[in-house]
């Protein structure tokens, strides 16, 4: 008994010490699934991070962390049509590459709406709440960033494949100086993602080159003056997996980085990368990764020792402060959908309801389909794991021929796999599995099912998506499986990742069909 008590006390002491001094391991990506172009800032003892959202709404999720390893989504920067109009947005258009900065009690987020308007800034004093309407900026290019020094604010972007700098008023958007070219990188294509930092009297300019693909890399230059001239680091690139030492690594496409210094003096880099599967294909989009940085006085920063990273990082961390365990599932008993759910473009709110039938999400069928560059009745959450199971229970009401409700594995409007309940010409209820591959649309199977709830299931692994159904929620019958690579980023193109979406569509404008979903269950696989 005494021995057991001693062992228990020793374990408790070890846990307390570990929390105080930090851990020596963590797993990448720290924010999995489609969360590209991360930018980070520190306010007090907290860190805040934002990522790109392209054609999805609300735009630009905001994450919070105390330790850089554990992150909690706390809101979005763009939640109103007055902030972002995505109605005419094509696939992978819309909101590109945000930057978040904190200065004198105010959070600023600057980004680009490539579909219309260009670069703009919103701000807030509470990142969990609403952000301001945008102020628009004159300087073009994408990947805007802000640097504050004293009472001055500088903007960097990349028009003409070169990094430009100007001074602005961040609250009004007024440009206060002429735009000046300050660096065009080391010769890699698409110099982008510029961020400025000051350390030891030097201005450091961090950028990415090579395109956001397998040749991505992070480079850096420095100057004694903010407007240059900037001298390139002789050891560039400081982060890349494009070389032979990482050519077969399970992490690829490392780039689009941002740096932050913790209160203990340590430096860290967040950046995007992707995890290939089924050969050289990736499905989850570009995810957010973390690496330690050694940055000695008057020296160049060194990322994780050799400029590469791993899925399992064996490095000291800040003292870990995890958040409560995340629930990946929903029974739709809440008053509004959780922050994990997104719409395609600006949603039409009248097509969605959590109050029409308690414990259900009601979706109104409209003629806008998943194939259209419009706003279908669709709500989805990111696929975050290579191995997973997702199940949704749906019931279709007042249906006519061509009305549909179901679950979709969605990359973009020309690349998606759909499992759905529909009505045939004779009035019978049918379960259908359809593959949309570019200009091709193939119905893999159609079977009769009784009216009432039908449970639809998608299972993912590194090579296949498998589809099954059940009428009782327990006994599932497999219908078919199809290769993941046909809707991968390499095949489908674009900058996004897979969403698992719930949808309803109609065969015509006169339809009164609607669908009720009474649960959505997402279960990560044991092996990822």
N, C-alpha and C positions, 0 to 999 in steps of 0.2 A: 504494500500500500504506500509506504514511504517512497519507494523507488518510483512508482507511478506518479506520485505528486511531484517529485524532483524533476522527472522527465517533462511533465506538463509545464512546470515553472520555467524550465530551460527553453522549451519551445516558445512560451510567451515572451521571454526575455529576448530571444532571437528575433521574433517578429517585431518587437518594439525597437530594437537596435536597427533592424533593416529599414523600418519606416523613417528612422531619424537620419541615417547616413545614406539612404538611397539603395537601389538594387544594382546588380551588375549585368542584368539582361533585360531586354524587351523585344517585342516582336514588331516587325514591319509588315505591311503598312500600318501606321498608327491610326489613320482614318481610311478604312477599306472601301472599295467600290468607287464609282464614278465621282471623284472629288479632285479635279485637276487644278493646276496653277495655284498652289497654296501661297498665301501671304500671311505674315504673322507680325504681331506687335505685343508689347508688354505694358501692362498698367498695374502699378503696385506689385503685388506678388502673383498676379494672374496673367495668363497668356490668352490672346484672342487670335483666331485664324479664320480666313475666308477662302472660298474656292469658286471656280467658274460654274455657271449653270446653263449657258447657251439658250436653247429654246424652252427650257423648263421654268415653271412659275410655282411658288415665289422664287425670286432670284437671289443668288449669293448667300448661301448659308453661313451663319456665324457660329463658331465653336469656341468653347472655353476650356481651359486646362490650368491646373496648378503645377503640373510636373512635366509637360510636353509629351508624355506617353499616353496618358488617359485623357480623352476628349469627350465633351458633352455638347451636343447641338443645343443652342439657346435661342435661336431665332433666325431671321433672314433680314438682309438689308433692304430688299426690294419686294414690298408686299402689296403695292397699290398700282393701279393702271397709270396714275399720274407720275409714277417713278419710272415705269418701264412698259413699253408697248411692244408686244411680241406677235401681234395679229398677222403681220405680213412676213413673219420670220420663217426662213427655210430651215431645213435640217442642219444642225451645227452652226446656225446663225445666232443672233441675239447677243447675249452677255458674255464677253470674253474677259479673262484674266484680271481679276480685281487686285487691288492693294489696300491693306488696312494699316492705318497709322493712328497713334494716340499722341495728342499734344495739348498741354494746358487744360486738361480735364475734358477734352472733346475727342471723340473717335471720328475719323474720316475714312471713307471708302471711296476710291476712285476706280473707275472701270470704263469699258467701252461697249456701247450698243452698236454692233457693226451693221445691224439691220436698219438703223436710222438714228441720227443724232450725234454719233461719235462718242467722244470722251466726256464724262461727267463725274461730279462729286456729290455724295450725300454725306450727312454728318448726324451725330447724336451724342448725347451725354450718357445714354443708357443702351448698351448694345443688346439687351434683351427685349427692348421695346421697339417703337417705330423710329425710322430714320427720316430725315428731311426729304423734301422734293429735290430733284437734281438741279445743280447749276452746271451749265455747259461750258466746255473749254474750247479755245481756239486752236491750240496745237493738235495736229492730227497724229496718225499712227495708232498703234494698239499697245496694250500692256502698260498703261500709265502707272506711274509711281510718284509718291510724294516724299520730299525730304524737308524737315523743319530744322531751321537753325536760327535761334534768337526769335526775332519777330518776322523772319522771312520764311516763305514756303516756296520750294522749287518743284517743278514738274518735269519728269522725264518720260519720253515715249520713243517710238522707233519709226517715224516716217522715213521713206526712201532707204530702207535697209541700213539705217544709221541711228545711233542714239542721239536725241536732241534734248536740250535743257532750256528751260525758261523759268522766270519767277512769276508766281500767280498770287492772287488773293483766293484762298481756299473756300471762303464763305460766299463770295460773289462770282467766282470763276474768271474774273478780269485778269488778263495777261499783262504783267507789269514790265516785262523786258522782251526783247526780240529772241526768237528761238535760235539756238546755236548748236551746231553739230559738235559733239564732244568725243565720240569713239565709234568705230564701226566694227569692233571685235577683232578676232584673230584670223579672219578669212573664212570662217564657217558661214553657211547660208543662214538666212533669217536671224540676224542678231536681234534679240528681243528680251523681254522681262527685265528691264533695267531697274536696279535699286542702288541708291547711294547710302553709304555709311561713313561716319568719321571716327577715326581711331588713331591716337598718337600723332595728331597733327596732319594726318593724311586723309584725303577723300578717296574712298574705295568705291569703284563702280562695278557691280556684279551684273552679269548678263548671261543669257543662254544662247547657244548657237546650234546649228546642225538640223533644225527641224524637230518637231516633237514626235520623233520616231526612234528607230534603233540607233541613229547617229547623234542623238541628243547629247549635249555637254554643257557644263557651266564653266565660264571663264571670268577673269577679274583683271581690272586695271586700277591704277592709282595716280593721284596728282596732289600737289600741294595747294591747288586752286580748284574750286568746285567746277569751274567751266573749262578746266584742262590747261595744258595738254595732258592726256592720260597715257601712262606707260603700262604696257601689258606685262603681266606676270610671266617670267621666263618658264615657269613650271605649268602654264596652262595646258589643258583644262584641269581645274581642281576637282571636278566630279564628272565622271563618265563611265559608262559600261560598253562603249563602242570599241574598245581595244581587245586584244587577244586574251588578256588576263580575265576578262569577264564575258567573253563571247558566248559561253554556254550557261551563263548564270540565270537563275530563275527570276531575277529582276532585270528589266531592260528599260531603255528609253529614259534614263535619269536626266532631269533638267528642270528648268523653270523654278529656280530656288529663291529663298529669302532667308536672311540671317537674323538671329535674335540673341541677346546676351541675358542670361539669368542673373538673379540677385547674388548668386555665389561667385559671379565672375566668369562662369563657363559660357562658351559660345556654342550655338546649335544651328543647324540648317534644316529647314523643311523644303521639300521638293517633290515633284511628281515623278512617277515611274509606273511601269505596268508589269503584270505577271503573265507571260505567255503560257498558253496551254494548247494542247492538240497541235504540236509543232510550233510554228512561229505566229500563232494567232492569239489575240487577247480579246476577252469579252467584257471584263469588268470596267473597262475604261482606264484612264490614268488616275492613280490613287495617290494619297499623301503619305510620304515617307519622312523619316527623321534620321539625322546623323549628327554625331558630335563633331566639333570643329576645334582644332588647336590653333590658337591665334596669338603668337608671341608678340612682344612689343616690337614695333617697327617692322614686323615680318608679314609675309603673306599667309593667309589662312590655309590650313591643311585639313581636308575633310576625311575623317575616319582613318587617318594614317596614310592611306594610299589612293584616296579618291574613288573608292568603291564602297558599296554597302551590302548588307545581307538581310535575309528575312529574319534570322535570329541574331540579334545584336548583343555581343558579349562585351559591353562597355558600362562603366558606372553611369547611373542616372541621377537625377534629382530625387529627393525623397518622394516616393510614390504616394499619390493621393487619389485612389480610384473613385469613380462615381458608382452609384447603385447599378446593379446588373441591368443591361438594356433588354427590353422586351421587343422581340422581332415580330410579334403577332398583335392582332387587334380583333376584339369582338364587337367593335363599333358601338359601344355603350357611352362613349364620350360625347361632349357637346360639340366638339370640333375635331377634325382630323389632326393627328400628331404631326410634329415637325418633320418626320421622315417621309411624308407623302408629298408628291409633286403632281402638277398638272402639265399638260402639253399646251404651251402658250397661255395667254390670259384666259382663264376659265370663264364659262358662262355659269354663274352661281346658281341659277334656277334649275340647272340640270343635276344638282347634287343635294342630297338631304340626309342628315342624321336624325331628324326629328319626325319625319313622316311615319316611320315605323320604328319604335324603340328597339335598340339593339341591332339595327340594320343600317347599312349604307345603301341608300336608294339612288340609282343612276337612271336618268331619263334618256331613252334612246333618241338619237337625232340622226339626220342623214349624213352628218360628217363622219367619215370612216377613219380608221387608222392609217389608210393610204393617203389621206389628204393633208396638204400643208395648211392646216387650219386647227381649230380647237375641238377635237372630238371629246365625247364624254368619256374621259379617261382619267384615272388617278393611279399613280404607281409609286413604288419604292425601289431603290437601287438594289441590284444583286451585289452582295458584298463578299460572297464566298464562292470559290470554284465549285465546291461540293455543297449542295443544299437540297432541301425539299420545300416547295411552296404549295399550299392547298387553299383554295377558295371555294366557298359554298354559295351558289347563286340560284335564284328562282326568277323566271321570266314571266311577266304578266301582260295581258292584253296584246299578245303578239300576233302579227301577221307574217306572211311570207317575207323572208329576208331580214326580220328583226333578230338581233343577236345580243347575248350577254355572256361574258366569259373572262378568261385570263390570257394575257399576252406576254410573250418573251420579246421585248421590244427594243430594237437598236435604233431604228428610224422609220420613216414612213414607207420605205421600200424594202425594209429588212426586218421581218418579225414573224414569229410563230404564234398562232392563235388557237386556243381550245375553247369552244363556246357552245352554248345552247341556242338553237334557232328553231324556226317554224318552217315546215316544208309546204308545198302547194296544196297538199291534201289536209292540212291543218294538224298534222302530227308533229310532236316534239322530237327534235333530232339533235344529237350531239355530233359536232363536226370538228375536225382537226385540219387546219389550213396552214400552208407554208407560203409566205410571200418572200421571194428572192429576186430582187430587182424587178425586171419586167415580167417575171414568171410568177404565177399564182397557182398553187397545186393543193387540191383537197386530198389529204392522205386517207381519210376514212369518214364515214357517216353511219351512225347507228341510231336506232330508235330508243328513246328513254321516256319514262313516265313523267307526267307533270309533277311539279313540286321541286324541292331542293335537289340539286345535283352538285356533288363535290368534285371539283376539278383539281388535278394535281400535276405539277411540273417537278421533275427531279433533274438536277444538273450534276455533271462531273466534268472531267477535263476534256472529254471527247464528244459527249452527247447530251442533248436534252431529251428526256423521256416523258411521255404523257400518259396519264391514267385517269380513271374516273370511278366514282362510287355513288350509289343511290342511298346508302345508309351511313356513309361517313366512316366506315370501318373496313369494308372489303373492297379493295381497289383492283380494277382490271386494267392492265396495261394495253394501250392502243397502238403506240408506235414510238420510235425514237429517231432522231435526226442529228446530223453532225453540227457541232457548235460553230465550226469554221465558216459556214455559209452566211452567218450574220455577224461575224467578227469585225473588228475595226479594220483589219487588213482587207477584208472582202467588201464590206459595206461602205467603208470610208467614213469620214467625219471625225469629230473630236469627243463624242460622248461614249457612254457605256450602257450596258443592258439595264433596263428597268423591267420589273415584274409588275404589270399593270392590270387593273380591273377596268372593264369597258362595257359600254352598251351602245349599239348603233341600230339604225332603222333602215328598212328597205325603201322608204319614201317619206316625203314630208307630211303625209296625212296620218302616219303611225302615232298611236298613243301608248306604245309599249314602254315599259320600265322594268328595271331589274332590282331586286333586293339581294344584297350580300350580307350574310349574318356572321361571317367570320373570315379572317385571313390569317393563316399560320405559316410562318417562315422559320425553318429549322436548319441551322448550319450543319454541314456534314461533319463526321468524326475526323476525317482526313482532309486537310486543305493544303 
